[in-house]
Amino acid sequence: MPDRVCETQTPTVKVRMEEDGKSRAQSGFFMDQIEKWLKRTLELAEQGRGFTSPNPVVGAVIADGDKLIAEGFHSAFGAPHAEVMALNQAGAAARAAALYVNLEPCCYFGKTPPCVDAIIKAGISEVYVGTIDRNPRVNGAGIKILENAGLKVRVGILEDQARRINRGFLTYIEKQRPWITLKLALSVDGFIADATGKSRWITGAEARKFVLAQRRKHDAIMVGMGTVFKDDPALLPEECTGFIPYRIVLDEDFNMPPRMKLVSDEFRKRTVIVTNCGEKPEKLRQFQNSDVQIIRSSKDEFGWLDLSEVFLKLAKFGITSVYCEGGSQLAGSLISQRLVDELQIFIAPKILGEGLRAFSGFLQSLDQAIRLEWEKVEQLGGDVLLQGRLT
């Protein structure tokens, strides 16, 4: 359970940018400088990706005007926060300087002391914040404490970028489940595999490289047993150093063969099997003895795992973002239950005529069709990537 979660609610605070009497030219230069340092906090924050969950990724910069004094990032769950790392590096030079941070500083004792106390004690004069921390124990309270101590605080600069890099954490706080990204690779006529079930490779090398990079940006990768039986995937990022995401398998009847890579390779400690079956105690002990992790979940009315319950349990496990690479059953269930936060659909320049459809398990009329909104379209080699969301 993250140290940023609580049940109580505090009012949201939003501090708007002011001109402070400066000329338009001066104000423009000032904003460019602020945005430069806040962009740097986003870069720093990404260095903690995967290691801080279920807490957010945070970067901090201390600067005097255009001069960098110190910087830091939250490197791991339970480690000192980004602001404290930067303040320790700055020492006395932090006095009267400005602090830039992509997320509102914490204001309560968790695994570490409140960052606001360290900021005030260090003599920081101004604080620039990308976005409010929606954890009910913070949610503007950190801003108020800093303002009451006489610091000038400005919030909401590069807010969209600040929210995006912590979309997993924010979804975890706001919906009590992880951020869900669904990835599919299709032929032009909408198939994810040919008539024999072969799907490697529908897309080209650039699209596959993009997917490997996405794996490192999520806490976990999810597939169903159909994908495991068909492909025996390892579900690893391009480089198997540093952060390795959890590999989640939806296996309602606990049919996972011990020979599969996910439960036999060197990263099997990062494999989580979600099942409903409790009737195979010997197999359960075998996997647990080899450090494979097992989560029990109930089934839905169709006899498949209840995905809403699955995601709630994964959130309690500390997982805040999931990259779903499963087949048509998983895709159809996620779409029909509206559990998808982001769609990544690769369209390959191929026509199959027959094959395995991208979605299964639901049927909509044209008037009741589930509608999508595309937010980004780009070409990756010969393939087209559509990124969007359900409306």
N, C-alpha and C positions, 0 to 999 in steps of 0.2 A: 504494500500500500504506500503511495507516495506521501512525502511529508508536506505536500501542498494541497491536500484535500481535506475538507471539513463539511459539515452539514449546514452550518449557519450561513446567512446571507448578509452582505453589507452593500450599501448603495454604490452604484457605479459612478466614478468620477471621470470627467473628460476635460482636460485643460487645453484650451485652444491657443494657437500661435498668435502673438501680438506684434505690432510693428514697433512699439516702444519709442515712437517719435523719430525713428531713423528714416532717412531718405529712402526712396524706392531702390536706388542703386546699392546703398549700404545693406538694405534688407535682403536684396537678392544675393549679395556676396555672403552674408551671414547664413542664409538658408543653404547655399551651396556647401558651406563649411560644415554645417550641422549634418546635412545629408551624407557628406563624405564620411564622417565619423560613424554615423549610424549604419551606413553600408558596410563599414569595416566590422561593426559588431555582428552583423549577419554572417559575414565570412568566418569570424571567430567562432560563433555559435555552432556552425556546421561541423567544427572539429570534434564536438562532443556527440555527434549524431550516433545513436544506437547505444551509447554507454550511459546516458543520463535517465533513460526511461525507467519509471513512468513520470519523472520530472521533465521539465522542458529543456530545450537547448538554449543557452544564453551566452552572449558575448558582451564584454564591457571594454570601453576605451576611456582613458583619462587624458585630457588634452588642455593646453592653454592656447586658445585661439587655433592657429594652424599648426602648432607644435605638439607632436605626440609625446606624452609623458610615460604612459604605461598602458598595457592591455592584458586581458585575461579571458578565459572561458571556463564554463562549468564542464569539467572533464569526465565526471562519473557520478552516478547516484550515490549520495552520501558524502561526496567530496566538497571542499569549499566552493561557494558560488562564484560566478564570474566577477562580480563587483569586488569581493574580498580578495580574489587573486590579483586584480588590477591595483587595488589599494595597497596591498602588501608590496607589490613591485614598485609603486610610486613613492612610498614612504612620505617624507615631509613635503615632497614636491606636489602632493595632492592638494595642499591647502590653497584655497581660492581658485582652484582649477575647476573645469567642467567635467562631469561624468556623462557618458553616453552608453545607453544600454537598450537592447531590443525588447526587453520585457520588464515591467514594473518590478522594482526591488521588493523582496519579501520583508514582512514586518512581524514575524512571530518565530518562536523557537520550534524548530523541527529537528532534523538531523544536524543542522548547523544553527548558530545564532542568527538573529534578524540582520539582514544586510543594511537596513535603514540606519541602525545604530552605528555600524562601522562607517557609513557614509557621512553621517553627522559628525562623528568623532574626528574623522580625518580632515574636516574643514572644507569639504567640497562646497562650492558656492552655487553651482547650477547643475541641474540634472535634466537630460533629454531622453525621453522614453519612447520607444516605438509603439508599444501597445500596452493596455491594461492587462494585468494578470487576472483572469476570470475565476481563479480559485476563490471560493467564497471567503476564505480567511484573509485574502488580500483585496482584490476587486476595488482598488482605489484607496484603500486604507494606508498603503505604503506611501502613496502620493501625499495624502493629508499629513502624515507624520513629518515628512520632509518639508512641506510648506509651513507647518506650524513651527518648525525649527528655524525658519527664516531662509530656506533655500528656494531659489527660483526653479520651478519645475514646469516643463513643457512636454505634453503627451500627444501622440497621434501622428508623428512624422514617419513617413514610409510605413504606415500602419498595415497596408495590404501585404507588403513583403514580410513584415514582422509577424503577422498572423499566419501567413502561409508556412513559414519554416517551423512553426509550432502548431500546425493544424492537428497533429496527432494528440498532443497534450490538451489543446483546447476542446477537441471533440470528446476526449476522455473526461474532461471536467464538465462539459455542457450536456453530454448525452450518455455518460457512463459506459461508453464503448469505444473501441479504437476507430481511427479514420480508416475507411475501406476504399482501396483502389482496385478496380477490376481491369485486368489486361486481357485482351483477346487479339489473336492474329487470324484474319479471315481472307479467303479468296474474294474476288470481286462479287461473286454470286452468293456470298454469305456462308461459306463452309469453313469449319476449323480443321477438318481432316477429309481425306478422300474416302471413297466407298469402302476401302479396306481398313480404314482407321488410321492410316499413316498421316502424320502431321508435321514431321521434320523433313525439310524446313519449308514452311509456307512463306515466311518472310526472309529477307536477305540479311547479310552480315551487320549492316549498320543498325537495323531494327533490333537485332539480337544483342548488340553491344549496349543499346539504350536500355533494354530490359535488365541486363546484368548490372548496370549502374543504378537502376531503380531499386533493385534488391537491397543495395546497401543503404538506401534512403528510407527504408521501412524497418520496423522492429521485427517483422515476421513475414514469411511467404506461405501462402496457403494453397493446397491442392486437395482433390479428392482421391479415393483409392483407384478410380478408373485411370487417372493419369499415372499413378504409381505403377499399376500393373502394366500399362501400355509402354511407358517410357523409362521406368526405373530412374527417375531424375535425382540429382544431388541437390538441386535448388540452392546453389551457392553463388555468391557474387563473382566477378571476374577474377579478383585477387583474394585468396583465402588467408589474408593476414589482417590483423586488427579486428574490427567488429564483424562477427558472423551472425546474421539474423536467425531467429528461430525458424524452424521449418515445420509447419503445422499440416498434419494429415487428417482429413475427415474420414474416419474409418468406423462407421456406425456398428458394424458387426465384428470388429476386431479381427480382420482377415489378413493383416500385414504379415507377409512372409519374412522370417528373420534374415534372409539372404539379401534383402533390398538395401540399397546404398544408404537410405535415410536412417536405418536402424543398425547399420553395421560399419559405417565409415568412421573416420576419426572425429567427426563433428556430431556424433549421435547424441551427445549431451544437449545439443541445440534442437533436437527433434521432439515435437509434442504430438502425441496421438490423441485425438478427441474421439471418444467412443461411447456407445451406450451399452455395450456388452459387458456383463459381469460374470459370465459363465465359463471363462477360460483362465482360471487362477494360475495354472502352471505357466502359460504363455505370458501372463501379466508379470509374474515374478521374474521370468527370463528377461523381459525387456527392462524392467525396473533395475535388475542387477547389472544390466549393461548401460545404465544411466539414461535410458530413454524415458521421457516424462509422459505420464498418462493423465488425461482429464476426462472425467465422466460428464456426459450431458444427456438430456432426454431427447426423445424423437418427436417430430411433428406429426400431424395427422396423415401425412403421406408416407411415414415410415423412415424418413430421413432425419438427420440430426437437426434439432431446432436451432437455426443459425442465430436468432436473437439471443438465446441463452448461451450459445457458444461464445459469442462476442462479449457478452457480459462476463463470462468466466475468464476469457483471455485478458480482459481489462484488469480483473482482480489479480491475474498472474503477472501484471506489470507491462502488458503489451499495449501500446498506444496507436500503432499503425500496422495495417496488414495489406500485403500485395497479393491479390488473388490471381493465380495462374491456372486454375482448374479448368475443367471441361464444361460442356454444355449444361450439365445438371447444376453444378455450382453457380455458373453464370446466370442461368434461368432463375434459380432460387434467390440469388442476391438482387436481381433486377425486380422480380415480382414482389419481393418483400421490401423493396425500396431501401435497401441497406447499403447501396453504393454511394460513396461521396465523390469519387472521381472515376471516369471511364477513360481507358486508353485503348483505342481500337486501331489496330494496324490493318490496312487494306493492301494486300499484295496484288500485283498486276498479273493475276492468274485466274482462269475460269475452269472450274471442275465439273460442272453439270450435275453431279450427284456427290453426296458425301454426308458428313455429320454436321448438322446445323449448329450455329453458335449458341442458341438458347433452346432450352426444353423445359417442360413442366408447367407451362402456362399458355393460354391462348387468349388473345385480345382482338376485338373487332377494330376496324379502322377508327371509329369514333372514340373508342376507349383505349387506343394505343398509348403505351408509355412513351412520353415525349422526352426528348433530350435537347440540351442546349450546348452547342460546340463553343468552346472558349479558345481553342488554339488548333490550327491545322498546319502541319509542316511535312516536308518530304524528307525521308531518310533513305538514301540510296534510291532504289526503285519503288519503295513502299511509301504509303501516305499514313501519317499518324494523326488521328482525330482525338483530341482531348476535350472532355466535357463533363457534364453532370446531368442528372435527372431533374426535370422541372416539376 
